[in-house]
Each structure stands twice: as structure tokens, then as C-alpha cells.
Amino acid sequence: MTDTPKSTGRKTIQPTFTPRELMTDTPDLAGAWTAQIITLFPQAFPGVLGESLMGKALKDGLWQLQTFDLRDYGIGKHKNVDDTPAGGGAGMVLRADVLEAAINDARAGAKGVMPILYLSPRGKPMDQEMMRGLAANTDGVTLLCGRFEGVDERILEHFGIQEVSLGDFVMTGGELAAQALIDATVRLLPGVLGNADSAIEESFSNGLLEHPQYTKPAQWQDREIPDVLLSGNHKKIAAWRQDQSEEITKARRPDLWDAHEARLKNGKAPQD
Ligand SMILES: C[S@@+](CC[C@H](N)C(=O)[O-])C[C@H]1O[C@@H](n2cnc3c(N)ncnc32)[C@H](O)[C@@H]1O
């Protein structure tokens, strides 16, 4: 049996019971956080999102995925989705009319609060605060994955689409950025992480980077685990971790450290 998705009309159907089978074409899981992906490569989903805790949560219906294959909305015999840039220049641009049809289809199935985001190097850099907001305040997202030179600007204006970036580098498409956004958001949804404390005590959760972690063996390559971590003194361990967390943040991310200090100065809780 093949893992390749089969398209019928505008919807992507998976004929096998692989992780892709867990994706739905309509948001029919009441209350499940929904990621709609508009992409030229629906077969790239769920990808790594079908593994481990994310895959389990998908299977358990804590969240769901819908893909919209841009090719299905293509123009003419060859289902063209792109054309040359107005004004000349290299590459191709995804057509506004093709994108409009795909977005309209996706939005017809959107329920509740579901912003449309375009993955783009020009966008607002993704951060933990953004993911916390998406997990807490939305019922899902519609994610537009670009390819080639990107999308016709008019589509962004028309739908009021916000651009979000994975970082200051350029990839060939938005799919990896979409998967990063979904992973970082879904793991914050109630019930997804086995140990809810993991999301409380980790980098960015309190505005700082995380302290170093160690595990067995106690001695490895002449290197030992810091004594305090083996002391059993939880107060001392917490103090050591906080100290390490602050030192690492100061050294590696002065921007985060300054923001942390400013929040404390204003009498705010560390992650407000
Ligand atoms: C080759 S890029 C287009 C880059 C575009 N011409 C520019 O200079 O901004 C193709 C697609 O990859 C995606 N992409 C590339 N880099 C990204 C990033 N850092 N974050 C999010 N999406 C990105 C976007 O969807 C984009 O439309």
C-alpha cells in the first residue's frame, strides 16, 4: 500500500491506515484544536507531527489536521498555481485567484476563532508568547504555505493575513515552518504533554532559558553531574537551577535578560 495521498476533487483522502489517515477533511472533532494547511505538498503532513506525543494527541483527537492541496485549485489543463512576477524578475509567484479558492474552501470549514497565517521570512518572528496565545485563545489556525517567490501580495491584503516567520533565513517552502508552529502550539494544549510541568519548567516559560539537564550515568567521560543535583535538597536544587537559568540567559540572550529584568522592575510576574 502506498503512503501517497489520493486527491479527489478538492479534498485529500488517504486510502491507508497510516498517520495521514488521522487527518480529517472536515473539522468534525468537536472542540479539537484544528490546523488547516494550504500547501502544494499535502503529503508532507502530518510528517513529524504524526510521531510521539504529537502523534498520540492527533490519534486521541486532542487536535486535528486538514490539508488543502493547492494543485486542486490550479487553473486549466495543467492546474497551474503560479505565474511570473509582475514587473519581471526571477522565479514564480503563487496566483491570487488560486489561493483565494483554496482559502475560501478552508475558511468554509473553519470554526470559532481561527486566524489565517502566512508562513513567510518577512513575518513576525515566532516565539513562545505567540504559541501560548494560539494555544489559549484560538480554536485553530489556517496556515498558508508559500513556495517559489511567495504569494501575490493582494491575497494577504484581501484576507487580512498575518505573516509569521520561523527565523531570519529563507527556506524553499512554508511547510517546515507550519509544522514547527503546530508542534510548539499543540504541545501547550491541555492533555497533550504527559507531564504538564514540562511546559511550565522549560525555556521561555518564565522569560528565561532553561538550566542544564543531566541524567545517568552519574559519571561519564570523567565528567560528573553537579553535586547539588544529587543532594536530594529540593530547595537547593531549585536555587541552583534558577541561578544557572539566569546565567545562561544573560550570556546567550541579553535581549531576553533585559526584558526579564524590565518585567521584574515593573513589578510584573516573570512571564507576564
Ligand atoms: C523561497 S521562499 C520565498 C522568499 C521570498 N521571496 C522572500 O524573499 O521573502 C518560499 C516560501 O517559503 C516559506 N518560507 C521561507 N522561509 C521562511 C521562514 N523563514 N519562515 C517561514 N516561512 C518561510 C514561505 O512560505 C515562502 O513563501
The ligand as an SDF file (V2000), in Angstrom:
LIG
                    3D

 27 29  0  0  0  0  0  0  0  0999 V2000
   11.8620   30.8080   -1.2720 C   0  0  0  0  0  0  0  0  0  0  0  0
   10.6790   31.3430   -0.0970 S   0  0  0  0  0  0  0  0  0  0  0  0
   10.2230   32.9230   -0.7090 C   0  0  0  0  0  0  0  0  0  0  0  0
   11.0310   34.0130   -0.1560 C   0  0  0  0  0  0  0  0  0  0  0  0
   10.5850   35.3970   -0.5860 C   0  0  0  0  0  0  0  0  0  0  0  0
   10.8660   35.5990   -1.9870 N   0  0  0  0  0  0  0  0  0  0  0  0
   11.2980   36.4400    0.2400 C   0  0  0  0  0  0  0  0  0  0  0  0
   12.3800   36.8670   -0.1460 O   0  0  0  0  0  0  0  0  0  0  0  0
   10.7770   36.8200    1.2990 O   0  0  0  0  0  0  0  0  0  0  0  0
    9.2940   30.3330   -0.4310 C   0  0  0  0  0  0  0  0  0  0  0  0
    8.3320   30.1650    0.7040 C   0  0  0  0  0  0  0  0  0  0  0  0
    8.9770   29.5290    1.7790 O   0  0  0  0  0  0  0  0  0  0  0  0
    8.3940   29.9220    3.0010 C   0  0  0  0  0  0  0  0  0  0  0  0
    9.4630   30.3790    3.8990 N   0  0  0  0  0  0  0  0  0  0  0  0
   10.7550   30.5670    3.5690 C   0  0  0  0  0  0  0  0  0  0  0  0
   11.4730   30.9820    4.5980 N   0  0  0  0  0  0  0  0  0  0  0  0
   10.6350   31.0600    5.6590 C   0  0  0  0  0  0  0  0  0  0  0  0
   10.7960   31.4480    7.0010 C   0  0  0  0  0  0  0  0  0  0  0  0
   11.9590   31.8450    7.4990 N   0  0  0  0  0  0  0  0  0  0  0  0
    9.7080   31.3890    7.8060 N   0  0  0  0  0  0  0  0  0  0  0  0
    8.5210   30.9970    7.3230 C   0  0  0  0  0  0  0  0  0  0  0  0
    8.3080   30.6370    6.0390 N   0  0  0  0  0  0  0  0  0  0  0  0
    9.3450   30.6650    5.2130 C   0  0  0  0  0  0  0  0  0  0  0  0
    7.3650   30.9910    2.6830 C   0  0  0  0  0  0  0  0  0  0  0  0
    6.0760   30.4270    2.7090 O   0  0  0  0  0  0  0  0  0  0  0  0
    7.7510   31.4220    1.2910 C   0  0  0  0  0  0  0  0  0  0  0  0
    6.6580   31.8830    0.5450 O   0  0  0  0  0  0  0  0  0  0  0  0
  1  2  1  0
  2  3  1  0
  2 10  1  0
  3  4  1  0
  4  5  1  0
  5  6  1  0
  5  7  1  0
  7  8  2  0
  7  9  1  0
 10 11  1  0
 11 12  1  0
 11 26  1  0
 12 13  1  0
 13 14  1  0
 13 24  1  0
 14 15  1  0
 14 23  1  0
 15 16  2  0
 16 17  1  0
 17 18  1  0
 17 23  2  0
 18 19  1  0
 18 20  2  0
 20 21  1  0
 21 22  2  0
 22 23  1  0
 24 25  1  0
 24 26  1  0
 26 27  1  0
M  CHG  2   2   1   9  -1
M  END
$$$$
